[in-house]
Amino acid sequence: MNSNVWRRTTVILLILVPMLFAANVIQSFRFSAVERQIERDRSAIDAAIELNKRLIAGIAGLQSPARIRTVASEQLAMRPVAPGMMIHLSIGSGDNGR
């Protein structure tokens, strides 16, 4: 009886140990693939962040008062308005200014 149990245990171990090694190898390959994908994703995220920084800097340059003044005068042929030519409007409470 004892030798029969020993034989069964040996056979099970002879089958189970290589299977566990194979499972370990497969899991290692899967882990490596996931690590590579994570690194690719991180690189893509870093590139997107750098692009966003450049775009934000470009927007800031486009919004600068000096640039707006240049576009208004050179491209749109606008000029400053004299104070006497300004009209100030005020919206009252409905009593026609009384």
C-alpha positions as CSV (number, residue, x, y, z in Angstrom):
1,M,0.0,0.0,0.0
2,N,2.8,2.4,0.9
3,S,4.7,1.8,-2.3
4,N,1.4,2.3,-4.3
5,V,0.9,5.7,-2.8
6,W,4.6,6.5,-3.4
7,R,4.3,5.6,-7.0
8,R,1.1,7.7,-7.5
9,T,2.8,10.6,-5.8
10,T,5.8,10.3,-8.0
11,V,3.8,10.0,-11.2
12,I,1.7,13.1,-10.2
13,L,4.8,15.1,-9.5
14,L,6.5,14.0,-12.7
15,I,3.5,15.3,-14.6
16,L,2.7,18.3,-12.4
17,V,6.3,19.8,-12.1
18,P,6.9,20.3,-15.9
19,M,3.3,21.7,-16.2
20,L,4.0,24.2,-13.5
21,F,7.3,25.2,-15.2
22,A,5.6,25.6,-18.5
23,A,2.9,27.7,-16.8
24,N,5.6,29.8,-15.2
25,V,7.3,30.4,-18.6
26,I,4.0,31.3,-20.3
27,Q,3.1,33.7,-17.5
28,S,6.6,35.3,-17.8
29,F,6.1,35.9,-21.5
30,R,2.7,37.4,-20.9
31,F,4.1,39.6,-18.2
32,S,6.9,40.8,-20.5
33,A,4.3,41.6,-23.2
34,V,2.2,43.6,-20.8
35,E,5.4,45.5,-19.6
36,R,6.3,46.3,-23.2
37,Q,2.7,47.6,-23.9
38,I,2.8,49.7,-20.7
39,E,6.1,51.2,-21.9
40,R,4.7,52.0,-25.3
41,D,1.6,53.6,-23.7
42,R,3.8,55.7,-21.3
43,S,5.9,56.9,-24.3
44,A,2.7,57.8,-26.2
45,I,1.4,59.7,-23.1
46,D,4.7,61.5,-22.7
47,A,4.6,62.6,-26.4
48,A,1.0,63.8,-26.0
49,I,1.9,65.8,-22.9
50,E,4.8,67.4,-24.7
51,L,2.5,68.2,-27.7
52,N,0.0,69.8,-25.3
53,K,2.7,71.9,-23.7
54,R,3.8,73.2,-27.1
55,L,0.2,73.9,-28.2
56,I,-0.6,75.7,-24.9
57,A,2.6,77.9,-25.4
58,G,1.4,78.6,-29.0
59,I,-2.0,79.7,-27.7
60,A,-0.4,81.9,-25.2
61,G,1.6,83.6,-27.9
62,L,-1.5,84.0,-30.1
63,Q,-3.4,85.7,-27.2
64,S,-0.7,88.2,-26.3
65,P,-1.9,91.8,-26.5
66,A,1.1,92.8,-28.7
67,R,0.2,90.2,-31.3
68,I,-3.5,91.3,-31.2
69,R,-2.5,94.9,-31.6
70,T,-0.3,94.0,-34.6
71,V,-3.0,91.9,-36.3
72,A,-5.6,94.7,-35.7
73,S,-3.4,97.4,-37.2
74,E,-1.6,95.5,-40.0
75,Q,-4.1,92.9,-41.2
76,L,-7.4,94.5,-40.3
77,A,-6.4,98.1,-40.9
78,M,-7.8,99.1,-37.5
79,R,-6.6,102.2,-35.6
80,P,-7.1,103.5,-32.1
81,V,-10.3,105.5,-31.5
82,A,-10.0,109.0,-30.2
83,P,-11.7,109.5,-26.8
84,G,-14.2,112.0,-28.3
85,M,-15.4,109.4,-30.8
86,M,-16.5,106.9,-28.1
87,I,-20.1,106.5,-27.2
88,H,-20.8,105.1,-23.7
89,L,-24.1,103.3,-23.3
90,S,-25.6,102.4,-20.0
91,I,-28.5,100.1,-19.4
92,G,-30.8,101.5,-16.7
93,S,-33.4,99.9,-14.6
94,G,-36.2,100.7,-17.1
95,D,-37.1,104.2,-15.9
96,N,-35.7,105.8,-19.1
97,G,-32.7,107.5,-17.2
98,R,-34.9,109.4,-14.7
